[in-house]
């Protein structure tokens, strides 16, 4: 029986072309990119080319890209970097953010900041008017994710950025789940800071980047050298950054085809469950093609995941960072405060590179068989 992976929102398989792009760098580019000799210059060239590629993909300038160890570090650098660099004591975020943001702003609360958490509407979307109502003179930062990692719901980033026009608050967005399945243009979206991760787009783990709009003050979170224009100390991971560059190139070359393909997978998956007579509800509206979060009434998430795994179908109860936890989803809890059962019977399915129509349909049939067996 073939194992079928439907958990690409947690992490993605590394593309073969990404691996091949990294191998020569491991073998031949071993200089420190901060060194002035030819070995260092060779490494610096790899970094410079990758920075141009990443910046171009986002509609950003080269100087606006800071390489990090991943999305979590990028989020933390944005949140702490801005709040420490600017005066202000109030932060606005949402109750459905990734823990890389939620735990960071909770740390700010311990330092004396006031944080306003905005709950989503039942469709999973944040109402921009609630952001407007929460704004204060001393608000220094607003952080709203672009796409929710558990439900796949798109957030109204451009509408929120319009509300913030003329206000001192900087606008940060976790864009990790948007890259590759949305058209990300930081200038059109008018964000000040945006975090991304390589392993969500078939790149290597342990590498990501933060977009920092020119002119936005940012205090470094690490003490050491003056890498990344003094914004992120530490010798850059040249090999991983090369892999990230290749992943971004492949992403851009195939974006339209990828979006159409994943939308087809999601439609086929849901239609097959319907054909099999499975009762479920979709959590959230206006979702990206790659993610669907389903509530199976009367069933339990842990039992479902265990049985899916026995049938060699990999899925998730939500964020990979809480995998194995028995705690209910904070995202679904915020969306459905009067429907607690949704927090314990919902599964996230996410599509990606190695899926095909055949294995998506087969996965749906195996899932249907599990649900029928458990409801007897």
C-alpha positions as CSV (number, residue, x, y, z in Angstrom):
1,X,0.0,0.0,0.0
2,X,1.4,3.4,-1.0
3,X,1.9,6.0,1.7
4,X,0.2,9.2,0.8
5,X,1.3,12.5,2.2
6,X,-1.4,15.2,2.8
7,X,0.5,17.3,5.3
8,X,2.3,19.8,3.1
9,X,1.3,22.7,5.3
10,X,3.6,21.2,8.0
11,X,6.5,20.8,5.6
12,X,7.2,19.9,2.0
13,X,9.5,17.3,0.4
14,X,12.6,19.0,-1.0
15,X,12.5,19.3,-4.8
16,X,15.1,17.2,-6.6
17,X,16.3,20.3,-8.5
18,X,16.8,22.0,-5.2
19,X,19.0,19.2,-3.9
20,X,21.0,19.2,-7.1
21,X,21.5,23.0,-6.8
22,X,22.9,22.7,-3.3
23,X,25.4,19.8,-3.9
24,X,28.0,21.9,-5.8
25,X,27.8,24.6,-3.1
26,X,28.5,22.0,-0.4
27,X,31.5,20.7,-2.4
28,X,33.0,23.9,-3.8
29,X,31.8,26.9,-1.9
30,X,33.3,26.7,1.6
31,X,34.6,30.2,2.2
32,X,33.0,32.6,4.7
33,X,30.9,35.1,2.8
34,X,32.3,37.8,5.0
35,X,35.9,37.1,4.0
36,X,37.5,39.3,1.4
37,X,39.6,36.6,-0.3
38,X,38.5,34.7,-3.4
39,X,36.9,31.9,-1.4
40,X,34.8,34.4,0.6
41,X,33.9,36.3,-2.5
42,X,32.7,33.1,-4.2
43,X,30.4,32.5,-1.2
44,X,29.3,36.1,-1.2
45,X,28.3,35.8,-4.9
46,X,26.0,32.9,-4.0
47,X,24.3,35.0,-1.3
48,X,24.0,38.1,-3.5
49,X,22.4,36.1,-6.4
50,X,20.0,34.4,-4.0
51,X,19.0,37.7,-2.4
52,X,18.3,39.2,-5.9
53,X,16.1,36.2,-6.8
54,X,14.1,36.3,-3.6
55,X,13.7,40.1,-3.7
56,X,12.5,40.0,-7.3
57,X,10.0,37.3,-6.6
58,X,8.3,39.5,-3.9
59,X,8.6,42.8,-5.8
60,X,11.1,44.0,-3.2
61,X,14.6,45.5,-3.2
62,X,17.7,43.5,-2.5
63,X,18.5,45.5,0.6
64,X,15.1,44.6,2.0
65,X,15.8,40.9,2.4
66,X,17.2,39.4,5.6
67,X,18.1,35.7,5.5
68,X,17.1,33.8,8.7
69,X,17.0,30.2,10.0
70,X,13.3,30.0,9.0
71,X,9.8,31.5,9.5
72,X,9.9,31.5,13.3
73,X,13.1,33.5,13.5
74,X,11.8,35.9,10.8
75,X,8.6,36.5,12.8
76,X,10.6,37.0,16.0
77,X,13.0,39.3,14.4
78,X,10.2,41.4,13.0
79,X,8.2,41.6,16.3
80,X,11.0,42.2,18.7
81,X,13.1,44.1,16.2
82,X,10.5,46.8,15.6
83,X,9.1,47.1,19.1
84,X,12.6,47.6,20.5
85,X,13.5,50.1,17.9
86,X,10.5,52.3,18.2
87,X,8.6,54.0,21.1
88,X,5.2,52.6,21.8
89,X,3.5,50.3,24.3
90,X,0.6,48.7,22.3
91,X,0.6,45.8,19.8
92,X,-2.4,44.5,17.8
93,X,-2.5,40.9,16.6
94,X,-5.0,38.1,16.1
95,X,-6.0,35.1,18.2
96,X,-5.4,32.8,15.2
97,X,-1.7,33.5,14.5
98,X,1.0,30.9,14.4
99,X,2.7,30.3,17.7
100,X,5.8,32.0,16.3
101,X,3.8,35.2,16.6
102,X,1.5,34.5,19.5
103,X,4.3,33.4,21.8
104,X,6.4,36.4,20.8
105,X,3.7,38.9,21.6
106,X,3.0,37.1,24.9
107,X,6.7,37.7,25.7
108,X,6.1,41.4,25.0
109,X,3.2,41.4,27.4
110,X,5.6,40.2,30.1
111,X,7.8,43.2,29.3
112,X,4.9,45.6,29.9
113,X,3.3,45.9,26.4
114,X,-0.4,45.9,26.0
115,X,-1.6,43.5,23.3
116,X,-5.0,43.4,21.7
117,X,-6.0,40.0,20.3
118,X,-8.6,40.2,17.5
119,X,-10.8,37.2,17.1
120,X,-11.9,36.0,13.6
121,X,-15.4,35.9,12.2
122,X,-16.9,32.4,11.9
123,X,-15.6,32.1,8.4
124,X,-12.0,32.4,9.8
125,X,-11.4,35.9,8.4
126,X,-10.3,38.9,10.4
127,X,-12.6,42.0,10.1
128,X,-10.4,45.0,9.1
129,X,-12.8,47.3,11.0
130,X,-11.9,45.6,14.2
131,X,-8.2,46.4,13.6
132,X,-9.3,50.0,13.0
133,X,-11.2,50.1,16.3
134,X,-8.3,48.6,18.2
135,X,-5.8,51.2,16.9
136,X,-4.4,53.6,19.5
137,X,-1.9,56.5,19.3
138,X,0.7,54.3,21.1
139,X,0.2,51.3,18.8
140,X,3.6,50.4,17.5
141,X,3.0,47.2,15.6
142,X,0.1,45.3,13.9
143,X,0.7,41.6,13.1
144,X,-1.8,39.7,10.9
145,X,-0.9,36.6,9.0
146,X,-1.5,36.4,5.3
147,X,-2.9,32.8,5.2
148,X,-3.8,30.8,8.3
149,X,-1.7,27.7,8.6
150,X,-4.5,25.6,10.1
151,X,-7.5,26.5,7.9
152,X,-5.9,28.1,4.9
153,X,-8.1,31.1,5.1
154,X,-6.8,34.2,3.4
155,X,-6.7,37.4,5.5
156,X,-7.5,40.9,4.2
157,X,-3.9,42.2,4.2
158,X,-4.4,45.0,1.7
159,X,-7.5,46.3,3.5
160,X,-5.7,46.4,6.8
161,X,-2.7,48.1,5.2
162,X,-5.0,50.9,4.0
163,X,-6.4,51.4,7.5
164,X,-2.8,51.8,8.8
165,X,-1.9,54.5,6.2
166,X,-0.7,57.6,8.1
167,X,-0.5,55.8,11.4
168,X,2.9,55.2,13.1
169,X,2.3,51.5,13.6
170,X,4.3,49.1,11.4
171,X,2.5,46.3,9.7
172,X,3.9,42.8,9.9
173,X,2.5,39.7,8.3
174,X,3.5,36.0,8.6
175,X,3.5,35.0,4.9
176,X,4.8,31.5,5.3
177,X,1.7,29.7,4.1
178,X,1.0,32.2,1.3
179,X,4.3,31.7,-0.6
180,X,3.9,29.5,-3.7
181,X,0.1,29.4,-3.6
182,X,-0.7,33.1,-3.6
183,X,0.7,36.0,-5.6
184,X,2.8,37.8,-3.0
185,X,3.8,41.3,-3.9
186,X,5.0,43.2,-0.8
187,X,4.6,46.6,-2.5
188,X,1.0,46.0,-3.6
189,X,0.2,44.5,-0.2
190,X,1.9,47.5,1.5
191,X,3.4,45.6,4.4
192,X,6.4,46.8,6.3
193,X,7.7,43.3,7.3
194,X,6.8,39.9,6.1
195,X,8.2,36.5,7.2
196,X,8.8,33.4,5.0
197,X,10.2,29.9,5.2
198,X,12.1,27.7,2.7
199,X,10.7,24.3,3.8
200,X,7.1,25.3,2.9
201,X,8.0,25.7,-0.8
202,X,10.0,22.5,-1.4
203,X,13.2,24.0,-0.2
204,X,15.5,22.9,2.7
205,X,14.6,23.3,6.4
206,X,16.5,25.7,8.5
207,X,16.4,28.7,6.2
208,X,14.0,31.5,5.6
209,X,13.9,35.3,5.2
210,X,12.3,38.4,6.4
211,X,11.2,41.3,4.1
212,X,12.0,44.6,5.8
213,X,10.7,47.7,4.0
214,X,13.4,50.2,3.4
215,X,13.4,52.7,6.3
216,X,11.8,50.5,8.8
217,X,14.0,50.4,12.0
218,X,14.9,47.0,13.2
219,X,17.0,46.0,16.2
220,X,19.0,42.9,15.8
221,X,18.0,40.0,18.0
222,X,21.5,38.3,17.9
223,X,24.8,39.7,19.0
224,X,27.9,39.0,16.9
225,X,29.1,40.1,13.5
226,X,27.6,42.6,11.1
227,X,26.0,40.1,8.7
228,X,22.8,40.9,6.9
229,X,23.5,44.7,7.1
230,X,23.8,44.4,10.9
231,X,20.2,43.0,11.2
232,X,21.0,39.4,11.8
233,X,24.4,38.3,13.2
234,X,26.0,35.0,12.3
235,X,27.6,33.4,9.3
236,X,25.0,32.8,6.6
237,X,23.9,29.3,5.7
238,X,25.2,29.6,2.2
239,X,24.2,26.1,1.0
240,X,20.6,26.3,2.4
241,X,20.2,29.8,0.9
242,X,21.2,28.4,-2.5
243,X,18.5,25.8,-2.1
244,X,16.1,28.4,-1.1
245,X,16.9,30.4,-4.2
246,X,16.3,27.4,-6.4
247,X,13.0,26.7,-4.6
248,X,11.8,30.2,-5.2
249,X,12.8,30.0,-8.9
250,X,10.9,26.8,-9.4
251,X,8.0,28.3,-7.5
252,X,7.8,31.3,-9.8
253,X,8.2,29.3,-13.0
254,X,5.3,27.0,-12.1
255,X,3.0,29.1,-9.9
256,X,0.0,29.3,-12.2
257,X,0.1,25.6,-12.9
258,X,0.6,24.8,-9.3
259,X,-2.3,26.9,-8.1
260,X,-4.6,25.2,-10.7
261,X,-3.3,21.8,-9.8
262,X,-3.8,22.1,-6.1
263,X,-7.3,23.6,-6.5
264,X,-8.1,20.5,-8.6
265,X,-6.7,18.2,-5.9
266,X,-8.9,19.9,-3.2
267,X,-12.0,19.7,-5.4
268,X,-11.4,16.0,-6.2
269,X,-10.7,15.2,-2.5
270,X,-13.9,16.8,-1.2
271,X,-16.0,15.4,-4.1
272,X,-14.7,11.9,-3.4
273,X,-15.6,12.2,0.3
274,X,-19.1,13.3,-0.7
275,X,-19.5,10.4,-3.1
276,X,-18.5,8.0,-0.3
277,X,-21.3,9.4,1.8
278,X,-19.1,11.0,4.4
279,X,-20.6,13.8,6.5
280,X,-18.2,16.7,7.2
281,X,-18.1,20.5,7.4
282,X,-15.3,22.7,6.0
283,X,-13.8,25.0,8.6
284,X,-13.3,28.4,7.0
285,X,-14.1,30.2,3.8
286,X,-11.9,31.8,1.1
287,X,-9.1,29.3,1.5
288,X,-5.9,28.8,-0.5
289,X,-5.8,25.8,-3.0
290,X,-3.4,23.8,-0.9
291,X,-5.3,23.6,2.4
292,X,-8.7,22.3,3.6
293,X,-9.7,21.8,7.2
294,X,-12.6,19.4,7.8
295,X,-14.8,18.7,10.8
296,X,-16.0,15.2,11.2
297,X,-19.0,15.2,13.5
298,X,-19.0,12.5,16.2
299,X,-15.4,11.5,15.7
300,X,-12.2,12.3,17.6
301,X,-9.1,13.8,16.1
302,X,-6.6,11.5,17.8
303,X,-8.5,8.4,16.8
304,X,-8.8,9.7,13.3
305,X,-5.2,10.5,12.9
306,X,-4.1,7.2,14.3
307,X,-6.3,5.3,12.0
308,X,-5.4,7.5,9.0
309,X,-1.7,6.7,9.7
310,X,-2.5,3.0,9.9
311,X,-4.0,3.4,6.4
312,X,-0.8,5.2,5.4
313,X,-2.4,8.6,4.9
314,X,-0.5,11.5,6.6
315,X,-2.6,14.4,7.8
316,X,-2.6,16.8,10.8
317,X,-4.8,18.2,13.5
318,X,-3.4,21.7,12.6
319,X,-0.1,23.4,13.2
320,X,2.9,21.1,13.1
321,X,4.4,22.9,16.0
322,X,1.6,21.4,18.2
323,X,1.7,18.0,16.7
324,X,1.3,15.3,19.4
325,X,-0.5,17.8,21.7
326,X,-3.9,16.9,23.0
327,X,-4.8,20.6,23.4
328,X,-7.6,21.8,21.2
329,X,-6.8,24.1,18.3
330,X,-6.6,27.7,19.3
331,X,-7.6,28.7,15.8
332,X,-10.8,26.7,15.7
333,X,-11.5,27.7,19.3
334,X,-11.5,31.3,18.2
335,X,-13.6,30.6,15.2
336,X,-16.2,28.5,16.9
337,X,-16.4,29.5,20.5
338,X,-19.9,27.9,20.9
339,X,-19.1,24.7,19.0
340,X,-16.4,23.1,21.1
341,X,-16.7,19.8,19.3
342,X,-15.1,21.3,16.2
343,X,-11.9,21.7,18.2
344,X,-11.6,17.9,18.8
345,X,-12.9,16.5,15.5
346,X,-11.2,18.6,12.8
347,X,-8.4,17.5,10.5
348,X,-6.2,19.6,8.2
349,X,-5.4,18.1,4.8
350,X,-2.8,19.9,2.6
351,X,-1.7,19.2,-0.9
352,X,1.7,19.5,-2.6
353,X,4.4,18.5,-4.9
354,X,4.2,14.7,-4.8
355,X,0.4,14.4,-4.9
356,X,-1.4,13.2,-8.0
357,X,-5.1,12.9,-8.9
358,X,-4.8,9.2,-8.3
359,X,-3.3,9.3,-4.9
360,X,-5.5,12.2,-3.7
361,X,-8.6,10.2,-4.7
362,X,-7.2,7.1,-3.1
363,X,-6.5,9.0,0.1
364,X,-10.1,10.2,0.2
365,X,-11.4,6.7,-0.2
366,X,-9.1,5.4,2.6
367,X,-10.3,8.3,4.8
368,X,-13.9,7.5,4.0
369,X,-13.4,3.9,5.0
370,X,-11.9,4.9,8.3
371,X,-14.8,7.3,9.1
372,X,-17.3,4.6,8.2
373,X,-15.6,2.1,10.4
374,X,-15.3,4.5,13.4
375,X,-19.0,5.5,13.2
376,X,-20.3,2.0,13.3
